[in-house]
Structures are given as C-alpha cells and as structure tokens.
Amino acid sequence: MNILITGCNGQLGNEMQLLEKENPQHTWFNTDVNELDITHRPSIERFVSEHQIDGIVNCAAYTAVDKAESDKQLCTALNTEAPTFLADAIGKRGGWMIQISTDYVFNGTKHTPYMETDTPCPNSVYGSTKLAGEFGVQKFCSKAMVIRTAWLYSTFGNNFVKTMMRLGKEKKELGVIFDQIGTPTYAGDLAKAIMAAIHKGIVPGIYHFSNEGVISWYDFTKAIHRIAGIKDCHVKPLHTAEYPTPACRPPYSVLDKTKIKETFGIEIPHWEESLATCVKKLLDQPY
C-alpha cells in the first residue's frame, strides 16, 4: 500500500517512522508542513492523486492547548478542517484513514473510564476542534478509524516527561497538579497499535488508546524522577485552582481500552513499564 503520514516531525510521526523501517512492504510518504500543507485542500487532493495513496495516518494537530483559546482560527484549520480535507480526498479513492484524537473531547466529570460510546462534551477550544475533526473524518471517509489518546510523550519533541526531567535537574522544588487523573501514553506504543490496525485491516469506528493504569500528574512526576535517578528536587502537590490556565483540563480522563485490544488483538503495557523504556532512551541520548 501507499500510505501517507502527516505530521511526521511530531512525537507520533517520528515513532511511526521508526516502525516503517520494519515494514518495507508498504511505501511510506512522510510529510510535514514543508512537504504538504494539510490546511490547503487542493494540495491534499493533488498529493493523494499523484502518489496513489491508499491510506492516511493523520498525526498532525494543533496541540498547544492553552494557546488555542486565543488562536481559534489556526487551531480550527489544523484540527477540524485539515482532517476533513484529508478524509474527503482519501474517501473519494475508497481508501482508509486513521485520525488521532484526544481525551479532551470529554469534560472529565466521570469517575469511571470513558468508553467510546460516552457522549463527548469538550470544554476547551482544543477539545471542541478535535471533536469537530472526528465528525468530519467519519462523514467523508467510510473506512475511518478515530483513535483518542491522552498525555502523549516520547523521546521526540517537547513533552511532559522531558520537561519534568529537565526541571528536576534545574530546580530544588517543583509544584505539580495532583487532582487531575488520567493515563500517560508512550507514543511508541500508540504507533505499534496503529501498525497493528494497518496489518490486521482497518475496522472503522472510534477507539481509545493509552497505556494501562491510572495516575495523577503529581505521581507521574514522582515516577519520572525516581526512574531517571533525580533525587534533589522536592515535588509538592498542587490543586488545579493553584495553577490557573487559559484552557480547562479534564479532571478525570482515564480511557477504557477494551475495544481496541479486542478488535486488533493487542496487549498494552502499563504506563510505568513504558515510562522506564522512554526514560532509559532519553538518558542514553548524547546531549
């Protein structure tokens, strides 16, 4: 198959590229904004047609959650319009698409893991634009999978794990939110799940994916420092109210992964196991 990857320079896009080397039976077209402007519909249609694309994995998104509150136009262009354009282009060819979405489509007021059948209720610009993107993708591509994920990190790009490792070395004390609960997702594990879906065959619908387990940002930070061997930084718990941000965060956004595990026969590692894998890679990287 000819498969288009958008957002190839991001966390998930880079992890996909690592797995592509193990899957040479497909032809991969890795693009970012310099190779393909996904907010420009004619460019997408031309690219998909010229390269005879069979499937698209859209890893591109506007993910600056707080900035999105005052940058709605660009956020909408990347998170709503672009996925819809991609879905329309590949849908006309009878191809498939995997759209990456977010736990922010929920407001986080539940106390049990969110199912794919739960009614979305975003309370941020980011969440609203991602939800509208889900609708657009499913409307224009009958072979579309939407995978919602949460708390994404990897060895690539900027993310919470890297930031906490850096701050842990620079500061004597850190305050981290303890009353927002969810599950981290190692982008390498999400990339493997995407590959599993491609190999087994796309089954349209909405899916949830994160690592297994449940944790707060505070406890996650403590685990990052413990695994990274950072001992001289005191981490103190903060209430959300003590750390106001422009965008509302869901206080509880644990995702139920039963559907994706059963559909594609995958096992998902516990967050701590995957965190240890990632931290080791980061510690091994030359600075």
WOZIDA-V682486 format. One record per pair of residues at least 24 apart in sequence whose C-alpha atoms are under 7 Angstrom apart, sorted by the first residue. I is the first residue (numbers start at 0). J is the second residue. If there is no record, write none. Layout:
i:I j:J
i:I j:J
//
This chain:
i:0 j:25
i:0 j:26
i:0 j:53
i:1 j:25
i:1 j:26
i:1 j:27
i:1 j:51
i:1 j:52
i:1 j:53
i:1 j:54
i:2 j:26
i:2 j:27
i:2 j:28
i:2 j:52
i:2 j:53
i:2 j:54
i:2 j:55
i:3 j:27
i:3 j:28
i:3 j:29
i:3 j:52
i:3 j:54
i:3 j:55
i:3 j:56
i:4 j:28
i:4 j:29
i:4 j:30
i:4 j:55
i:4 j:56
i:4 j:57
i:4 j:58
i:5 j:29
i:5 j:30
i:5 j:31
i:5 j:56
i:5 j:57
i:5 j:58
i:5 j:59
i:6 j:30
i:6 j:31
i:6 j:57
i:6 j:58
i:6 j:59
i:7 j:31
i:7 j:58
i:9 j:156
i:10 j:153
i:10 j:155
i:10 j:156
i:10 j:186
i:11 j:58
i:11 j:186
i:11 j:190
i:12 j:58
i:14 j:186
i:14 j:187
i:14 j:190
i:15 j:190
i:37 j:81
i:38 j:76
i:38 j:77
i:38 j:80
i:38 j:81
i:40 j:84
i:43 j:85
i:43 j:88
i:44 j:88
i:47 j:88
i:53 j:94
i:53 j:95
i:54 j:89
i:54 j:94
i:54 j:95
i:54 j:96
i:55 j:95
i:55 j:96
i:55 j:97
i:56 j:96
i:56 j:97
i:56 j:98
i:57 j:97
i:57 j:98
i:57 j:99
i:58 j:99
i:64 j:125
i:64 j:246
i:65 j:244
i:65 j:245
i:65 j:246
i:67 j:124
i:67 j:125
i:68 j:124
i:68 j:245
i:68 j:246
i:71 j:124
i:74 j:125
i:74 j:128
i:75 j:128
i:78 j:128
i:78 j:129
i:78 j:132
i:79 j:128
i:79 j:129
i:79 j:131
i:79 j:132
i:80 j:132
i:82 j:132
i:82 j:136
i:83 j:132
i:83 j:135
i:83 j:136
i:83 j:139
i:86 j:136
i:86 j:139
i:86 j:140
i:87 j:139
i:87 j:140
i:89 j:140
i:90 j:139
i:90 j:140
i:90 j:141
i:94 j:142
i:95 j:140
i:95 j:142
i:95 j:143
i:96 j:142
i:96 j:143
i:96 j:144
i:97 j:143
i:97 j:144
i:97 j:145
i:98 j:144
i:98 j:145
i:98 j:146
i:99 j:145
i:99 j:146
i:99 j:147
i:100 j:129
i:100 j:145
i:100 j:146
i:100 j:147
i:100 j:148
i:101 j:147
i:101 j:148
i:101 j:149
i:102 j:147
i:102 j:148
i:102 j:149
i:102 j:252
i:103 j:249
i:104 j:130
i:105 j:249
i:106 j:249
i:107 j:249
i:107 j:250
i:107 j:251
i:107 j:252
i:108 j:250
i:108 j:251
i:109 j:251
i:110 j:251
i:112 j:253
i:112 j:254
i:112 j:255
i:113 j:252
i:113 j:253
i:113 j:254
i:113 j:255
i:114 j:254
i:114 j:255
i:115 j:205
i:115 j:206
i:115 j:207
i:122 j:247
i:123 j:246
i:123 j:247
i:142 j:201
i:142 j:203
i:143 j:203
i:143 j:204
i:144 j:202
i:144 j:203
i:144 j:204
i:144 j:205
i:145 j:204
i:145 j:205
i:145 j:206
i:146 j:205
i:146 j:206
i:146 j:207
i:146 j:208
i:147 j:206
i:147 j:207
i:147 j:208
i:148 j:207
i:148 j:208
i:148 j:209
i:149 j:182
i:149 j:183
i:149 j:184
i:149 j:209
i:150 j:182
i:150 j:183
i:150 j:184
i:151 j:183
i:151 j:184
i:151 j:185
i:151 j:186
i:152 j:184
i:152 j:185
i:152 j:186
i:153 j:185
i:153 j:186
i:153 j:187
i:153 j:277
i:154 j:277
i:154 j:281
i:160 j:223
i:163 j:220
i:164 j:223
i:164 j:224
i:167 j:224
i:167 j:229
i:167 j:232
i:168 j:229
i:170 j:232
i:171 j:231
i:171 j:232
i:171 j:233
i:172 j:232
i:172 j:233
i:172 j:234
i:173 j:233
i:173 j:234
i:173 j:235
i:174 j:234
i:174 j:235
i:174 j:236
i:174 j:237
i:175 j:216
i:175 j:217
i:175 j:234
i:175 j:235
i:175 j:236
i:175 j:237
i:176 j:216
i:176 j:217
i:176 j:236
i:176 j:237
i:176 j:238
i:176 j:239
i:177 j:215
i:177 j:216
i:177 j:217
i:177 j:236
i:177 j:237
i:177 j:238
i:178 j:215
i:178 j:238
i:178 j:239
i:178 j:250
i:179 j:215
i:179 j:216
i:179 j:250
i:179 j:251
i:180 j:213
i:180 j:214
i:180 j:215
i:180 j:250
i:180 j:251
i:180 j:252
i:181 j:213
i:181 j:214
i:181 j:215
i:181 j:251
i:181 j:252
i:181 j:253
i:182 j:209
i:182 j:210
i:182 j:212
i:182 j:213
i:182 j:214
i:182 j:253
i:183 j:209
i:183 j:210
i:183 j:270
i:184 j:209
i:184 j:210
i:184 j:270
i:185 j:273
i:195 j:263
i:196 j:263
i:199 j:263
i:206 j:258
i:206 j:259
i:207 j:254
i:207 j:255
i:207 j:256
i:207 j:259
i:208 j:254
i:208 j:256
i:209 j:254
i:210 j:267
i:210 j:268
i:210 j:269
i:210 j:270
i:211 j:267
i:211 j:268
i:211 j:269
i:211 j:270
i:212 j:269
i:212 j:270
i:213 j:253
i:226 j:275
i:227 j:278
//
